[in-house]
Amino acid sequence: MARPSPPVAAPLPAYDPKNPLIVQGDRTVLVEVDNPRYAEARDALAPFAELEKSPEHIHTYRLTPLSLWNAAAAGMSAAAMIDVLARYSKFPLPANLPVDITEIVSRYGRVKLERLGDGLRLVCPDAPLLEELVRQPRVREYLGERLDPTSFRVDPAHRGVLKQALIAVGYPAEDLAGYTEGAPLPFRLRSVTREGRPFQVRDYQQDAADVFYAGGDVRGGSGVIVLPCGAGKTIVGIAVMAALQRSTLVLTTSVTAVKQWRREILDKTDLAEDLIAEYTGERKGIAPVTLATYQILTHRPDRNEDFPHFKLFDQQDWGLIIYDEVHLLPAPVFRVTAQIQARRRLGLTATLVREDGREADVFTLIGPKKYDVPWRELEGRGWIAEATCAEVRVALPEALRMEYAVAKWRQKYRIASENPAKDEVVARLVQRYANSRLLIIGQYLKQLRRLAKRFDIPLITGATPNAEREELYHRFRRGEQRHLILSKVGNFAIDLPDATVLIQVSGTFGSRQEEAQRLGRILRPKVNGETAHFYTLVTRDTRELDFAHHRQLFLTEQGYSYTIIDEAELLEPKRLTG
């Protein structure tokens, strides 16, 4: 279920020196990890704060405008946020902080977009604030004629860019202008799948779909659902489709993901096969349900030309557009999304973190976060697998130390990432988990090819033909192929439910989203309740170690901790038993 807003106490509870939080006037919050109340304080804080640093003993969170607005959009009040801070604080709250939080939260929805005949209007009952906004050049250019002292006419074509302009000046609009209905698409969810298994949408999946749909009200219809990898975000999408009963365009990350969506829709609904089309580099079908890749949408023959496949957005009367893995949405798709704000838009993701800093564009153009649930909560309920995380620190061989010392900044990271000493650690882990479904994943193809050759394990990269990929995945699911090596294509949208061990040999610098996605490859619940194991191999005393700490931020926020293991512990023969 969604994270509930904590009850608001009146008066606020007294601070307690035994509490884990140190709340500071600059909107940073320090959290003592070793405090007995750490876990409950972390879970209460996470819905409206962002984790910035997570060293061993003190974690640093920050209350940003966007984190506060996302919480507000999900129904959490400023009073509830202040209550959490006061309830877990060691010291009295800084006098300015409750005022700051209340003021920032109040900015969300002070300006509204509403339907006006065939057009739109911008409404702000606070006339002085409206005058201030009108004088902002980036806002003024998207306003039409003045209707009265508190509203302006807005061209529907400017709906998205105006919202971007408003959040940029600190006043995110609440969009109540509604949506086009889209072409009807009647279908039903199955109670027994095509494969003959009982099927029912899980309670949290249905809750997420219901929050998004909002009974058809204008306050529903756009937003982001945040759920862990393996928790069934695809099923949430299908549940929303079932609520709307309208033609749907699904945008996702790869041809593999397209085929996974197709399998799930056919398996869980009574939609006929000819009503579901794939729009990819391989084929260009269009049907009431169309599954497309971001790659084909952003393909263009010449960089000076426009994007020819953007026409897909106008080739059906879509009632819903689903953005799968919305944290990976390419920048050009934001542009076209700004132009189709009259369509309902559902974002699905395991993390709102974007390494390009465009979280505000997701908020304005796809919609605010409508629902999330802590990963550990779903683990406790058995909906995702229990997982252990270990960081294995490996020394750089003496022969490479001088090369590393004189290398340029980016090359230092690559030398550390491709450290050949990691191969022996991989060898021991492959030996330990010889009978488990094991994935090895990394960033650099030279390193992955070296491992594939040494261990005689198939390697899947972006160059692997889709038919070959699907066959290898199929063999892995059946248990005929127990080990696979994956490049970055394994970061997302592969359905390998029985994978229980993942060895990360290298990654994309300090990418938090990549770390979360990779752990997600092994989080699907296991039939026998087996624990999943995530190993990340890091070269000590190098840039890779610095980046590893940043990569782990999001998972730390979700309650995962990394055991630090020295390579010697794994290479000792006695460690291979058990």
Stockholm file with secondary structure:
# STOCKHOLM 1.0

chainA/1-578         MARPSPPVAAPLPAYDPKNPLIVQGDRTVLVEVDNPRYAEARDALAPFAELEKSPEHIHTYRLTPLSLWNAAAAGMSAAAMIDVLARYSKFPLPANLPVDITEIVSRYGRVKLERLGDGLRLVCPDAPLLEELVRQPRVREYLGERLDPTSFRVDPAHRGVLKQALIAVGYPAEDLAGYTEGAPLPFRLRSVTREGRPFQVRDYQQDAADVFYAGGDVRGGSGVIVLPCGAGKTIVGIAVMAALQRSTLVLTTSVTAVKQWRREILDKTDLAEDLIAEYTGERKGIAPVTLATYQILTHRPDRNEDFPHFKLFDQQDWGLIIYDEVHLLPAPVFRVTAQIQARRRLGLTATLVREDGREADVFTLIGPKKYDVPWRELEGRGWIAEATCAEVRVALPEALRMEYAVAKWRQKYRIASENPAKDEVVARLVQRYANSRLLIIGQYLKQLRRLAKRFDIPLITGATPNAEREELYHRFRRGEQRHLILSKVGNFAIDLPDATVLIQVSGTFGSRQEEAQRLGRILRPKVNGETAHFYTLVTRDTRELDFAHHRQLFLTEQGYSYTIIDEAELLEPKRLTG
#=GR chainA/1-578 SS CCCCCCCCCSSCCCCCTTSSEEECTTSEEEEETTSTTHHHHHHHHGGGCEEEECCSSEEEEECCHHHHHHHHHTTCCHHHHHHHHHHHBSSCCCTHHHHHHHHHHHHTTSSEEEEETTEEEEECSCHHHHHHHHTSHHHHTTCCCEEETTEEEECGGGHHHHHHHHHHTTCCCEEESCCCCCCBCCCCBCSBCTTSCBCCCCHHHHHHHHHHHGGGCTTSSEEEEECCTTSCHHHHHHHHHHHHCBCEEEEESCHHHHHHHHHHHHHHBCCCGGGEEEESSSCBCCCSEEEEEHHHHTCCSSTTSCCGGGGGGGSSCCSEEEETTGGGCCHHHHHHHHTCTTSEEEEEESCCCCTTSCHHHIIIIICCEEEECCHHHHHHTTSSCCEEEEEEEECCCHHHHHHHHHSCHHHHHHHHHTCTTHHHHHHHHHHHTTTSCEEEECSCHHHHHHHHHHHTCCEECTTSCHHHHHHHHHHHHHTSCCEEEECGGGGSSCCCTTCCEEEECCCSTTCHHHHHHHHHTTCSCCTTCCCEEEEEEEETTSHHHHHHHHHTHHHHHTTCCEEEEEHHHHHSGGGGCC
#=GC SS_cons         CCCCCCCCCSSCCCCCTTSSEEECTTSEEEEETTSTTHHHHHHHHGGGCEEEECCSSEEEEECCHHHHHHHHHTTCCHHHHHHHHHHHBSSCCCTHHHHHHHHHHHHTTSSEEEEETTEEEEECSCHHHHHHHHTSHHHHTTCCCEEETTEEEECGGGHHHHHHHHHHTTCCCEEESCCCCCCBCCCCBCSBCTTSCBCCCCHHHHHHHHHHHGGGCTTSSEEEEECCTTSCHHHHHHHHHHHHCBCEEEEESCHHHHHHHHHHHHHHBCCCGGGEEEESSSCBCCCSEEEEEHHHHTCCSSTTSCCGGGGGGGSSCCSEEEETTGGGCCHHHHHHHHTCTTSEEEEEESCCCCTTSCHHHIIIIICCEEEECCHHHHHHTTSSCCEEEEEEEECCCHHHHHHHHHSCHHHHHHHHHTCTTHHHHHHHHHHHTTTSCEEEECSCHHHHHHHHHHHTCCEECTTSCHHHHHHHHHHHHHTSCCEEEECGGGGSSCCCTTCCEEEECCCSTTCHHHHHHHHHTTCSCCTTCCCEEEEEEEETTSHHHHHHHHHTHHHHHTTCCEEEEEHHHHHSGGGGCC
//
